[in-house]
Amino acid sequence: MKNIKLVWFRNDLRTRDHRALYTACEHVAQSTSSAEMGVIAVAAISSKQWMLQDESKSRVQFWLANLHSLKDELAGLNIPLKLIHAETNQEIPQQLLRLAKQYNVKALYFNDEVPEYEQQRDQQVEQLFQQQGIGCHRFESDLVLPAGSVLNQQGLPYKVFTPFSKAWRQQFIQSEQGPLPAPQPLSSKVYTAIETDNIPEDIGYGLRLGADWNKQIWPAGTESAHRKLQQFVSEQLTDYSQLRDFPAQTGTSSLSPYLSVGVLTARQCIAGVQAYSDDPEWFYNQWVTELIWREFYRHLLILFPEMNRWKPFKPDIEKKIAWQHDKAKFDAWCKGETGFDIVDAGMKQLLETGWMHNRVRMITASFLTKLLRQDWRLGARFFMQHLIDGDFSSNLGGWQWSASVGADAAPYFRIFNPMRQADRFDAKGLYSQQWLDLGHPGDTNMDTDLLGDALPSDLGQRPQPIIDYAAERRRSIEEYQ
Ligand SMILES: Cc1cc2nc3c(=O)[nH]c(=O)nc-3n(C[C@H](O)[C@H](O)[C@H](O)COP(=O)(O)OP(=O)(O)OC[C@H]3O[C@@H](n4cnc5c(N)ncnc54)[C@H](O)[C@@H]3O)c2cc1C
């Protein structure tokens, strides 16, 4: 008689620091049963679902490539990987059950995901499995501290980041647990008996294994992710706070795609900082603060579930804004043709690489919502459709922050002036030059004195500015007030 554990991989394509996999393997190793025991891994290919959820092609292709690497890692642990093909989430519970029955599975293991939609899918799976007498083991593995667990002294959620981050740090120090190692390899009996599935070359909707994303910047696989992490913490971390806002510099880690598909965990990133830092106060490092932002947005999704349904954290503010629904302006923004260099450079970077520097994400999002007064949901969807690091909670949080309708959001009167932002963070115009191919750095930023009534017209090949900055700024502030 067989006793098989099934581990379901989603956006957690790794073998290290994977609670569900680690526990399933431990249960097998500790078992005294005479039944033949082992672990099977499973992943669902859901191309239609991914398209419906605005997943970008580059992200899906990156996910597939990492699934391919995971297959090899699992082989080293004697764990076969099976695939189910489910067009949408609705098909997943039955497909998983069919697989479980085929291999006489006795228990299912998986790590929780935060967004409500994924939680609903998992509840359906759990219910179905329980009805069939198959146990389900769910784990917290995506966040460093369990989602929703950082609360104030009254047991209420934090709505502002700074006190949240203080409480988060205290809680982390008290409950500090390092990342888990990979499990020990299992006996090869089950592995040799069950064939590993091949990852298909073509999964429909133009999504292909091995298709293009920037493989030089983001080579697939855990080893690449950890190499990049080590390089960042050993060579760049010290200068992070000075350089992180300058988009022409390599000042940030660009690890977000790995975190997004779960090849790397935030816990591993924090352990990396600790390992390379001589500073006893390492924990107050700015980079750790950025990782806490990721945790903050995940906590908000759990504690304020209506946010999952694209509702703003501050509906009262949103009520005051009359979104303009101007397709021509939105299209110009999408294509990077607004005539504002730093905005257009950011959008071109997004379109060409699937990634955009954080400072420029804030500038482009502020431009769309505060100056073009287009609904933040449009921008958030467009970002998701193009980002290789698309992440529902961080994207939602970032967009609501930029539109001043989120938790601890930018105040309504903070409207990024794209020219001033360029002067401060891309003074030599190197970033704009790189993405707009202007060919003459230094001349790329519009003269701030020319703002307002007299719009600059001599911009060579560049489109004319689509708005009068000063006038739109005035209008927006009146509306928000
Ligand atoms: C409008 C908008 C949309 C965004 N959409 C996404 C998204 O879809 N996916 C995503 O991962 N991040 C998103 N961010 C956050 C941030 O821009 C990216 O995480 C960051 O640019 C990734 O680059 P990095 O890995 O070099 O970051 P680093 O500066 O090296 O930071 C390390 C990690 O910390 C986390 N982090 C950093 N800043 C933030 C932040 N402000 N909010 C949440 N987490 C953060 C990320 O996981 C990041 O990889 C968005 C920000 C804005 C303003």
The ligand as an SDF file (V2000), in Angstrom:
LIG
                    3D

 53 58  0  0  0  0  0  0  0  0999 V2000
    2.8600   52.1930   -8.8830 C   0  0  0  0  0  0  0  0  0  0  0  0
    3.7450   51.0940   -8.3200 C   0  0  0  0  0  0  0  0  0  0  0  0
    3.5550   49.7720   -8.7080 C   0  0  0  0  0  0  0  0  0  0  0  0
    4.3640   48.7520   -8.1890 C   0  0  0  0  0  0  0  0  0  0  0  0
    4.1470   47.4500   -8.5880 N   0  0  0  0  0  0  0  0  0  0  0  0
    4.9160   46.4500   -8.0760 C   0  0  0  0  0  0  0  0  0  0  0  0
    4.7030   45.0940   -8.4740 C   0  0  0  0  0  0  0  0  0  0  0  0
    3.8000   44.7640   -9.2570 O   0  0  0  0  0  0  0  0  0  0  0  0
    5.5540   44.1540   -7.9650 N   0  0  0  0  0  0  0  0  0  0  0  0
    6.5460   44.4590   -7.0780 C   0  0  0  0  0  0  0  0  0  0  0  0
    7.2870   43.5630   -6.6540 O   0  0  0  0  0  0  0  0  0  0  0  0
    6.7310   45.7280   -6.6630 N   0  0  0  0  0  0  0  0  0  0  0  0
    5.9710   46.7290   -7.1380 C   0  0  0  0  0  0  0  0  0  0  0  0
    6.1970   48.0180   -6.7360 N   0  0  0  0  0  0  0  0  0  0  0  0
    7.2080   48.2790   -5.6990 C   0  0  0  0  0  0  0  0  0  0  0  0
    8.6360   48.5810   -6.2060 C   0  0  0  0  0  0  0  0  0  0  0  0
    8.5990   49.5300   -7.2250 O   0  0  0  0  0  0  0  0  0  0  0  0
    9.3620   47.3330   -6.7090 C   0  0  0  0  0  0  0  0  0  0  0  0
    9.2580   46.3010   -5.7450 O   0  0  0  0  0  0  0  0  0  0  0  0
   10.8540   47.6100   -6.9360 C   0  0  0  0  0  0  0  0  0  0  0  0
   11.0030   48.6220   -7.8930 O   0  0  0  0  0  0  0  0  0  0  0  0
   11.5300   46.3440   -7.4070 C   0  0  0  0  0  0  0  0  0  0  0  0
   12.8700   46.5950   -7.7010 O   0  0  0  0  0  0  0  0  0  0  0  0
   14.0300   45.9710   -6.8150 P   0  0  0  0  0  0  0  0  0  0  0  0
   13.8530   44.5040   -6.6830 O   0  0  0  0  0  0  0  0  0  0  0  0
   15.3210   46.4520   -7.3960 O   0  0  0  0  0  0  0  0  0  0  0  0
   13.7680   46.6520   -5.4120 O   0  0  0  0  0  0  0  0  0  0  0  0
   14.7300   46.9040   -4.1640 P   0  0  0  0  0  0  0  0  0  0  0  0
   14.7940   48.3670   -3.9540 O   0  0  0  0  0  0  0  0  0  0  0  0
   15.9900   46.1670   -4.2770 O   0  0  0  0  0  0  0  0  0  0  0  0
   13.8530   46.3070   -2.9570 O   0  0  0  0  0  0  0  0  0  0  0  0
   13.9160   44.9280   -2.5690 C   0  0  0  0  0  0  0  0  0  0  0  0
   12.5420   44.3130   -2.5790 C   0  0  0  0  0  0  0  0  0  0  0  0
   11.7060   44.9670   -1.6310 O   0  0  0  0  0  0  0  0  0  0  0  0
   10.3610   44.9880   -2.1240 C   0  0  0  0  0  0  0  0  0  0  0  0
    9.9530   46.3920   -2.3100 N   0  0  0  0  0  0  0  0  0  0  0  0
   10.7390   47.4540   -2.5800 C   0  0  0  0  0  0  0  0  0  0  0  0
   10.0040   48.5830   -2.6380 N   0  0  0  0  0  0  0  0  0  0  0  0
    8.7270   48.2180   -2.4290 C   0  0  0  0  0  0  0  0  0  0  0  0
    7.4930   48.9340   -2.3740 C   0  0  0  0  0  0  0  0  0  0  0  0
    7.4220   50.2560   -2.5320 N   0  0  0  0  0  0  0  0  0  0  0  0
    6.3600   48.2290   -2.1790 N   0  0  0  0  0  0  0  0  0  0  0  0
    6.3820   46.8910   -1.9940 C   0  0  0  0  0  0  0  0  0  0  0  0
    7.5250   46.1620   -2.0260 N   0  0  0  0  0  0  0  0  0  0  0  0
    8.6770   46.8200   -2.2400 C   0  0  0  0  0  0  0  0  0  0  0  0
   10.3750   44.2700   -3.4710 C   0  0  0  0  0  0  0  0  0  0  0  0
   10.0250   42.9270   -3.2570 O   0  0  0  0  0  0  0  0  0  0  0  0
   11.8250   44.4250   -3.9010 C   0  0  0  0  0  0  0  0  0  0  0  0
   12.2390   43.4220   -4.7960 O   0  0  0  0  0  0  0  0  0  0  0  0
    5.3860   49.0720   -7.2510 C   0  0  0  0  0  0  0  0  0  0  0  0
    5.5800   50.4030   -6.8660 C   0  0  0  0  0  0  0  0  0  0  0  0
    4.7700   51.4090   -7.3960 C   0  0  0  0  0  0  0  0  0  0  0  0
    5.0110   52.8330   -6.9720 C   0  0  0  0  0  0  0  0  0  0  0  0
  1  2  1  0
  2  3  1  0
  2 52  2  0
  3  4  2  0
  4  5  1  0
  4 50  1  0
  5  6  2  0
  6  7  1  0
  6 13  1  0
  7  8  2  0
  7  9  1  0
  9 10  1  0
 10 11  2  0
 10 12  1  0
 12 13  2  0
 13 14  1  0
 14 15  1  0
 14 50  1  0
 15 16  1  0
 16 17  1  0
 16 18  1  0
 18 19  1  0
 18 20  1  0
 20 21  1  0
 20 22  1  0
 22 23  1  0
 23 24  1  0
 24 25  2  0
 24 26  1  0
 24 27  1  0
 27 28  1  0
 28 29  2  0
 28 30  1  0
 28 31  1  0
 31 32  1  0
 32 33  1  0
 33 34  1  0
 33 48  1  0
 34 35  1  0
 35 36  1  0
 35 46  1  0
 36 37  1  0
 36 45  1  0
 37 38  2  0
 38 39  1  0
 39 40  1  0
 39 45  2  0
 40 41  1  0
 40 42  2  0
 42 43  1  0
 43 44  2  0
 44 45  1  0
 46 47  1  0
 46 48  1  0
 48 49  1  0
 50 51  2  0
 51 52  1  0
 52 53  1  0
M  END
$$$$
